């Protein structure tokens, strides 16, 4: 065992503070109470002593710009989630990302910074993954990447972990589910506890926290659990597969362009033979520069209607993007919900789904079509609403005009 580089304190990263006990629920309840009481005490003290710094616009503009951990993909400070269904290769991708950051190697062509990495592995066989990575790359895992394999609880153990991590490190938690036993991902309260703990870890280390997470039963609906998880992230990377072909997609980026997508394969690497003479293998990520052929999946009728209503709003205003309140009446117009509340709920639900699917783009409540969505809508000469019995013809819209909005790097909210 070894201590983390740049850390002057005694290292306790490899000594777990929790073990499986019969009264785990009681332990969690006590930890929750302590977590909230501590936060309240800090808040009260802060109200008495805290002073604010006032800055001019020039101060902010001239401040040193933060350098991304992976340029244009993830920041060097913040909280990021990598998610995907079981078997998509998300943990292999996370290990590969950690390796690239440890050496400062390009990640799918994107420049990286050399960083200290702590990888908390709670699922899967890490030994074979690391052996295959070293065998394939023909170089050892650098010493500035350290691993924790003992049980870890994101609420109970966050302070003891953070105390031994040097400032500016990147911490991978693989996976969120394994790091939060006894907590309900679908509960707003429990998800709030998980997010506050992740924020606390990030604030203490002044670095980056990368959470590996699962998608829901229906992968098209995104992250598993409460919706506050997606909203709290600085970046979201979706991992998926189509047969043997896999991809990752930057589904959300608070500070940059989203929608970036790259393909990869899981390459099998031989690791010798076991005691019975059977071959031992594992996999490594192999970047795939082959142009990605996206599988065209038809939108659900409700989403197709919502997308068409945005197109009508764009044509009616003659603009490249429309404000939320300019779009809303076009959606309501042919929707036969019983009340304004029903229409509002359908509108908010369907527009958010279209944003998540990358069909539309939004910035400061201004919405525009993505180029793929434009082409998809133009292929449809007739859109029948699932809500109304009427059939709606699509209206022409300039592809050049749609493409012009993409140059500004519209970001999801």
Number of C-alpha atoms within 10 A of each C-alpha: 8 10 17 23 15 12 13 11 12 10 17 17 25 16 14 16 15 14 11 8 9 8 8 14 13 11 15 18 12 12 15 16 12 14 16 13 12 12 13 12 11 11 12 12 11 11 10 8 7 10 8 5 5 6 8 7 7 8 10 10 9 8 8 8 8 9 14 15 22 23 17 18 24 27 23 22 21 20 24 23 26 27 28 26 22 15 11 23 23 25 24 20 21 21 21 19 19 25 24 21 24 23 18 16 17 15 18 17 12 12 17 24 18 16 22 25 26 22 19 21 23 19 13 12 10 16 9 17 20 20 19 21 22 15 15 17 10 9 9 12 18 12 13 20 21 22 18 18 15 15 18 24 21 22 22 20 18 16 14 15 21 19 18 20 29 20 18 18 22 29 26 26 25 23 21 20 21 17 22 20 17 15 16 15 20 14 14 15 13 17 20 16 19 22 19 18 20 21 18 16 23 23 17 16 22 19 23 27 25 26 24 22 24 24 20 16 12 10 17 14 12 21 23 21 18 17 15 14 19 19 13 17 18 17 25 27 24 25 27 23 17 11 7 9 15 21 21 23 18 20 24 29 24 16 17 17 19 23 20 14 15 19 21 22 17 19 14 14 18 15 14 10 11 9 6 6 8 9 11 12 15 18 20 26 20 16 17 16 11 9 8 14 9 7 7 7 6 9 14 10 14 16 22 20 23 24 24 27 22 24 24 19 21 24 17 14 12 11 12 19 25 23 16 15 10 17 23 19 13 19 21 17 10 16 20 14 15 8 9 11 10 12 18 14 12 19 20 11 13 18 21 17 18 19 21 18 17 19 21 23 28 22 14 11 13 16 23 27 28 22 21 13 20 21 12 16 22 17 10 12 10 14 17 16 19 16 13 13 11 11 11 16 13 17 15 11 17 11 14 9 13 20 17 12 17 17 9 10 15 24 20 25 15
